[in-house]
Amino acid sequence: MPVPSIFNARDDSRVDPRNLLSSIGEVVYTWDIQSDALTWGPNAADVLGPIPEGAMARGLGFAGLVEPGSGRSRYDAVFSAGGQDQGEGVIYRTRYAADLAGRRMWVEDAGRWFSGTDGRAACARGILRLERQVRPDELVTQTGDLGDRSALLERIGSALAEHLPADRAIVVLVGAIDELARLNDDFGHEATDEIISAVQDRLRSVTRRRDHLVRYSSNRFAILLTGCPHSQVDAAARRFIKAVAKTAIETQRGIALVRLRVGAAVAPDISSHAGTLLSAAENALGGAKAASSDAAVIARRQESREPPDMRSGFDVSALAALNERRVELALQPIVRAKSREVAFHEALLRVALGSDGAFFATAELVPLLERRGLVRLFDHRVLELAVELLATNPAMTLSINVSPRSLVDPEWLDAFLACTSGARGIAQRLVVEITETATIENPLKVAKLLGQIKDRGARIAIDDFGAGHTSLRHLRAFPIDVLKIDGTFTQNLRRSTDDRFYVRTLIDLAHHLNVETVAEWVDDELQASMLADWGVTYLQGHLVGKAELCPKPLPLQARAVGM
């Protein structure tokens, strides 16, 4: 049900998206998987507390906060999600316990990953939600020879401080018994404990005197190797793998065949920080499990997604795509929530890689174009294509995305005014979408620019709304017609009462501002029904229509002869 009473208060800050997000313990993030860069919403400090910068800026660093054995890390969740990105991403979801500034909290982590040109996960957009504090009895009790993660990190840190100045490498191996859950089902808890104990004994039997072995969760063993050359890491890992697999393990419930999967990370190649090094080894272990590898998976330093020797090549390819007319539009329908009739389409950028029909993935392309300073050229082309399409389809309405860089570029505004002055009614059938972050960099200038667009007759939409960048006071300053609610919130409606409250409040906020709403990432009927009941205006997502390439218009001569 709506919550109109919150808008009767004099203090608008109570209903600002950032404060609402913080009140329910949620923060959004963007993860550049290939470079491992992690970007958070503006309320991250409010929700997570004073997390060290190293943990906030990198995916591996944040993974170091996850309590071992409490659940899959985000890395594991993304790479075990399966599926193929068809343009709107692939859903992932996980739950784990994390040490957040001295608080051990249960965390729900969900979002969508988007592929790069090779079809593999290149970036992810998600939301992290704090559920509650971890109770003492919920995680494995650290007793007997079961070590503590913090103690292990201290031991790794001491080894790094001692040996790296002397140019002696440090290797962290993390091993885990493969398919322990199946062994537990087959043999029972007591026999599983016998298996774990036997594995630890076998690992200890081949551990060198100067190395260090610790079991730091129910099914994870860390082995710290000092002075092991990089060329010998694989051989060292195989020594431990063979020791575990050499013979079956006898238990009171029967004989078990056991395999050890191993991930490795080498300092200083990966990092000189204990937490990052351990997290890298744990993520490599996830790769070994996924690949069912009988050899160790060794963590590699993430290279830049844009190597220096490739930058000029990308510029040439991008400009060639423009010159050769390989920039196209894919149209995704946006339907009325109640009737499911198509109201308008979103025009999405697609760039053909060549003549084989493959297209550059938009999720990877647009940020790269922005970094290279080329996005304005492509925004110009999208505008031209959209206007051409509207001119030949009088009943069509389109929304186009404009990057913040293009929005403040006088040439783009001049092009918009020129394109929309040629034919009557074109501008009235255009919706210009800008990101929520674009509204905060220079609010007065952006408000003036949007006013000029609005004066021409076009409508204004804020895309990916809800991350908390924009305050209610700023929203009132902009001539907004449509708020597009970020899909990271709508995709969790089935599971999260907090997200249901938040989305309903955003819809009510839009009603209060007298603007329409679009719910993104609508994939199932339950989502659609809830959103329609709450008063959302439009739906967008796979349930109501996928993005499809727009047919190329016929040449003018062919049209003239009726072809």
N, C-alpha and C positions, 0 to 999 in steps of 0.2 A: 504494500500500500504506500502511497506517496507520503512524504514527510514535510508538508508545507510549513509547519510551525517554525522550522529552522530559518526560514526566510523572513520571519517577522522580527527577528532580532536586529538590533542596530549594528552589531558587530559582524561585518561581512566575513571576517576571518574564520568564523565558525564553519562556514560552508565552502571555504576555499578547498579545491581538490587536494592540495598538498597536506593540509591539516587533516582532512578526512582520511587520506591514505595512511598517514602516520597513526591516526587513532585506531585503525584496524590492523596495524602492524604489517603493512605491505609497502614494497618498493619495487619499481621496475628497473630492468637493466638491459643493456645490449652487450653481447659478447662477440667480438671478432675472433672466431675460433682459430683461424690460421695464424694470426699474430698474437693471440691470447690476450688482447687488450679488453678490459672490462670497464664499461661505462654505466654509472648508476643514475637513477632519478635524483632530483634535488633534495628529497627527504631522507636520503640514505643514512645520514648521521643521526637523524631523529629515531629511525627504526633500529638500526644495527648498533649504534653506540660508537665509541672511539676505536674503530678497527684500524690496525696499522695500515699505512698506505700501500705496502707491498701486497697485502691480502686483498685490498679493494681494487687495485689497478690491474691485476692479472687473474685469469681463470685458475691457473695452478696455485697462486697464492691463496685464493679464497678456498680452494679445495683442501688446503692445509688446515682449515678450521673445522672440517668435518670429522666427527668422532668415528674412529674405525669400527666397522661392524654395525653401524647404526642405519645404514642404507646406502644406496648407490649415490655417488657424486653426480654433479651435473654433467661432467664429462662422460661418465659411464651411461647416464640416462640418454644423452644425445646419440651416442654411438651404438646404443642397443635399441633405439626407437624403431629402426627399420623404416620401410617405406621409401618413396621417391618424391622429391619435391616437384610438384606440378605448377608451381608459381605462387602458391599461398603457404608454403612451408609444411613441415611435418611436426606433429605434436609430440612433445616429450613431457614426462612428469615423474618426479621422484620426491621422496621424503627422507630426511636424515636429521641427525642431531649435530649441532655445531656449537663450538665454543666462541661466543660473541662477547668480547670484552669482559671475560670472566663469568659470563652467564652461559650455561649450557641450555640451549633452546631447541625444541623440535621445529623444523623448517619444512614447509612445502615449497617446492621449486618447480615451476611449470612454464612452458612457453612453446615456441616453434623454432625449429632450425630451418635455414634456407641454404640452398646449394650454391656452389660456385660453378664455373664453367665445366669442371670435371665431374659434376654430379654429386660431389661429396659435400658434407656440411661445411659451410664457409662462415656463417654468422648465425646468431640466435637472438631472439627477442623474448624476454620472459618476465615473470614476476616472482618475487620471493616473499613468502608470507610467514611470519612468526606465529606459531600455534600456541605453545606454552612452554614452561620450563621442564627440563628433564628431571624425572623423579630418580632418586638414588638407586632404586631397584630395577630401573628399566634398561640400563646398559650393563655390560659384563662387569662384574665385581673384580677389581684388580687384586688377586690373592695369589699366594704361593709364588711360582716362578713366572706368573703372568705380569709383564712389565707395564708401566704407565707410558702413554704417548709423550707426555711432557718430559718425563725422565729420558725417554729415547731421544727427543729433540735436543735436550741438554747434552746428551752423550755425543750426538752428531755435531752439535755446535762446538764442543770441546775438541773433537777430532779435527774439525775444519780449522779452528784457531791454531792448533798445534802443528798440523802437517802442511797446510797450503802454503804458508810462508817459505817452507823448505822445498816447494815444488813437488810435493808428494801427493798424488791424486787420492781422493776419497771416493769409494763406491758404496752406494746404498742399494742393496738387493732387498726386495720385498716379495716374499713367497706366500702362497695360500694353497691349501688343499683343494683340488678340483672337485666340484660337485659334492661338497660337504653335505648339503641339504639332502641329496639322494642317499648318501651313506647313512645319514641320520634316520631317514625313513626306512632304509633296509635293515639297519642293525640296532637302532635305538640309541638313546642319549648316553648310556653308560659305555657302550661299545665305541661310540664316537669319541668319547673322552679318552679311551684307550688308544684309538687311532691317532689323535692329536698328540698324545704323550709320546707314542712310538716315533712319530714324524720328528718331534723335537729332539729325541735322542739320536736319531739318524743324522739330523743336521749338525748336532753338536759333535758327532764323531768325525766329521770332515771339516770342521771349523779350525782354522789355524790359531795358534796361541795368541797372536797379536790382533786377531779379529774379534768381533763382538756379535753375539747372537742374543736376541730377545724376542720372546713372544709377547706382542703388545696388544693383541685383541684375541677373541676366541679362535680365529682362524687366520691370523697373520703373523708372520715371522719376519723380523728385520735382521739382516746380516750386514754389518758394517765392515768393509774391507779397507785396510790401510795400505797404501803403496802398491795398489794393483794397477798395472798399466792398462790403458784403454784397450789395447789389443788382446788382453787376457780376460776381459770382463765376461765374454761369452763362455769361455772355457771354465771360469770359476763358477758361473751360474749352472753350467751343465754338471759340474761336480756335485752340487747339492741336489739337482733334479734326479740324477742317477742314484744317489744315495737313498732317496725316498722310494724310488721305483724298483730297486734291485730285487726285492722279494716281496711276496704278499705279507700283510700284517695280520697276525692271528689275534682274534678277540674272543671273548666268552660266547659271542653270538655267531661266530663264523670267521671265515678268512676274507679279507678285503684287499683288493688291488687299488693302490693309491697313487695318484700323480700330483706333482707339485707344479704350479704355474708360477713364473717368476717375472717380475719387472725390475729394471735397473735404472739408476741415474748416477752420473759421474760428475763430481766437482773437481775443478771449477767449470767444466764444459757447460753444464746446465745452469748452475748457480753456485754462489758461495754462501747461501742462506739455508739454514737447516730445514726450515718449514717448507720452502720451495723445493728443495732437493727430495725430501721425503714424499711430498705430494706428486712430484714428477715420477718417482718410482712407483707410487700407487696407481697413477694413471697408466703407466706402462704395463703394470700388472693387469689392469682392465683390458688393455689391448691383447695381452697374452691369453686371457680367458676367452675373449671374443673370438680369437683366431684358433683357439684350442692348440696353441703352439707348445711343442715339447722343447723349444729353445727359449732363452730369455728374450723379452722385448726390451730393448734399450732405449730410454727416452732420448729424443733428439731436440736440440735447440730449435725453437720455432723461427724460421726465416721470415723476413718481411714478405708480405703478400705482393709487394711491388719492388722487386730487386732493382738496383740502380741500372743494370744493363738492359732491363726490360722497359724502363719508363719511356724512353724515346720511341721504342717500338710500339708501345700501347698508344702513344699520341698519334703516330702515323696511322695505325689501324683504325682508331676512333675517327680521325678526320676522313680516312678513306671510306668508312661506313657512311658518313654524312654525304660525301661527294657522290658515292655510288648508289645513293637512295636505299641503303639497307636498314634505315631506321623506320620501324613500323609501329602500329598501335595494336594492342590487344584490348578488347572491350569486355568488361565485366558488368553484368546487370546489377542494378540496385533497385529493389522492389519495395512497394508499399507493404508495411508490416501486416496490415489487416487483410487486404485483398490479394496480395502477392502479385499485383500487376507491376510491370516494369515502369519505373518512374524516370530513370535516366541510367547512363552507363558511365563507368570510370574508364578513362583512356590511359592505359598503362604502356610504358616505354618498352619496346622490344628492339634489339639490335641483332641482325643476322650476322653470324660469324663468317659465313661464306655461302657457297652455293649448295651445301648439303642439307639445308633446312634447319640447322642447329641455331639456337639463339643464346645470346649472352644473358645470364641470369640477372634480373633487375636488382635483386637484393645485394649483389656484389658490384654491379655496374655503377649504380648511382653514387655510392660513397667514393668509388675510385674516380669517377668523373669530377666530383667535388674537390678531391685532393689534387687533381691535375689541373684544375681551373677550366675544365671543358664543359661543365654542366650547363652553362648558359647557352652554348651553341645547341645542345640537345633539347633544352627547354624551348628554344626558338623553333626548332623543327617540330616538336610535339604540338606547339601552338598552331603552326601552319597546317599540319596534317588534320588537327581537330577542326579548324575552321573550314578546310576543304570538305571534310566529311559532313559537317553541319550544312554547308551550302548545297550539297547534293541530296541531303536527307532532311527535308523541312520539318519532319515530325520528331526528330531526334534531339535529345539533350545530353551533353557530355560534361563530365568533370575532368579537369586536368591538374596534375601536380606541378607546383612551381617551387623550386628550391629557394632557401633563404637568400642565396647569392644572386639568383636571377631576380628575385623580388625587388631588391634594392638597386638593381642595375637599370639606369635610365633607358638603355637601349631596349631592354625587354619590355618596359612599359610603353615605349614608343611603338614597338612592334605590335603589342596588344592593341593599342589604340588604332593603328593603321589597319590591322587585320579585321577588326570588328567594325570598321567604318565602311567597308566595301559593300556589305549586303545588309538589308534591313532585317532585324530580328536575330542576328547571329549572337550578339552579346547576351541577349536575354535567355539564350539556350546554352550558356556556358556557366559552369561552376568552377571557380578557381580555388584549389585546395592548397593550403599552406600548413606547415608543421607547427605544432604547439610551441616548439623552441624558437621559431622565427618571430614570435610575438614579444619575446622578452629582451632581445638584443638591443633594439632601439624602438621602444613602443610608440613614441610620437611620430617618428618617420614612417613606421609600418602602418600606423593608423591612417596617415595622410595618403600613402600609396593605395591602401585598400579602399579608401574613400573615392579615389579617382577611378579605380576599377568598378566600384559599385555605381558610380555616376554614369558609367557607360551602359549599365543595365545588367551586368553579370552578377552572379551571387558569389558569396564568400563562404568557404568551409574551412574549419580547423581540423586537420587530420591527426589521428593517433591521440585524441584528446583523453586526458585523465591521468597522465603521468605525474602531474603536480607542478609543471613548470609555470603555468599561468594562474594568476590570482583572479578572484571574482572581480576585483576592481579593474584589472586590465581587460578582462573580457567585456566589461561594460563600455570600454573605450573604443572597441573595434566594431565595425559594421558587419557583424557576423550573421549569416543566415542559417548555417548548418554546423553542428558539432558531430564529428565522427568519433564514436567511443572506441578507444583502443581495444583491439581484439584480445590482448592478454587478459583483460578482465572478463569479457563476455564468454571466453572459452571455458571458464571455470564455474559457470553459474550452476551447473548440475551438482558440484561438490562443495562449493564454498558459500556459506551463509554470509561471510564478510563481503565477498564480491557481489553477491546479490544485493546487499545493502548499498554498496558503493555505486553499482550501476544504476539502481533505482534512484539514488540521490542525484547522480549526474543527469538522469533524464528529467527529474523534477527541477534541477537547476536550469536546464535548457528551457523547460516550460516557463520558468520564472523570467528568463531572458527573452522569451517569445521567439525562440529559434527552433528549427527542426533538428532531429537526431538521426544518425545512421549507426547501427550496430554492426561492427566488423566481425569477421571470422565466425559467422553463424553456420554451424555444420550439422546440427541436428534439430529435430522438430521440437524437442523440449525447450531448447534455447529460444527458438523462434516464438513459441507460445508464451513463455514468460515475458519476453521482451515486448511482444505485442500487448499483453495484458497491462504492462507497466506504462504503456503510452509511447514507446519508441516509434518514430515516424517511418523509418526505412530499415531494411535488412540487406546485408551484403555478405556473401560467403558461398561455400560449395553447395549448401542446401538449396540455394535459390539460383545458382548459376556460376560456372567457372569462367575465367577469362579466356577468350578465344580471339585469335588473330583476325583483324578486320580485313575483309576482302579488298584487294587493291582495286581502285576505281579504273574503269575503262578509259582508254585514251579518248580525247575529244573527238577525233575523226570517227572512231568506232561508234561513239554515242550518236553522232550525227546520222549514221546510216542504219541505226537501230540494231547494231550488233550486240 
